Amino acid sequence: MGAVLYQLDTNGNKLIMNYVGTKLSKTQQKYHSNKYECLVIVWDLHKQRPHLKGSQFRLHTDIKCVT
């Protein structure tokens, strides 16, 4: 699973701040897609916490089941 942290500059361009990724465990590979997507969100927020703490942010996902 993976995630990207970015911010938009004044022209609307994405400025990449951080990439994170990891391999799924055997158990996680068996998760239903809804549970998997929630896992990725929680995992990413934990990993990106130092960058996000004290800031307002928007979380975007490309999966319809969690939007």
C-alpha positions in Angstrom: 0.0 0.0 0.0 1.2 3.5 -0.6 0.3 7.2 -0.2 1.5 10.6 -1.3 1.5 13.8 0.7 1.5 16.9 -1.4 0.4 20.5 -1.3 -0.8 22.9 -4.0 1.2 25.9 -4.9 -0.3 29.3 -5.8 -0.7 28.1 -9.4 -2.4 24.9 -8.5 0.6 22.7 -9.1 1.1 19.7 -6.9 4.3 19.9 -4.8 5.2 16.4 -3.5 6.2 16.5 0.2 6.5 12.8 1.0 5.9 9.3 -0.3 5.2 6.3 2.0 4.7 2.7 1.1 4.8 -0.8 2.6 4.1 -4.4 1.8 0.8 -6.0 2.9 0.9 -9.0 5.3 -0.7 -12.3 4.3 -3.7 -11.5 6.5 -4.1 -8.0 5.1 -4.0 -9.4 1.5 -7.3 -11.2 2.3 -9.2 -8.1 3.5 -12.3 -7.0 1.7 -11.7 -3.9 -0.4 -13.6 -1.6 2.0 -11.6 -2.8 5.0 -8.4 -2.5 3.0 -9.0 1.1 1.9 -9.8 2.1 5.5 -6.6 0.3 6.6 -4.6 2.4 4.1 -6.1 5.6 5.3 -5.4 4.9 9.0 -1.9 3.7 8.2 -1.1 6.7 6.1 -2.4 9.2 8.7 -0.2 7.5 11.3 2.9 7.6 9.0 2.3 11.2 7.8 1.4 12.5 11.3 4.6 14.6 11.8 3.8 16.5 8.6 0.0 16.8 9.3 0.0 17.6 13.0 -1.4 21.0 13.7 -2.5 21.6 10.1 -5.8 21.4 8.3 -5.7 19.0 5.4 -7.9 17.2 2.9 -7.8 13.5 2.3 -8.3 12.3 -1.2 -8.8 8.7 -2.4 -9.5 7.2 -5.8 -11.7 4.5 -4.3 -15.5 5.2 -4.4 -16.4 2.9 -1.5 -14.8 5.3 1.0 -15.6 8.7 -0.5 
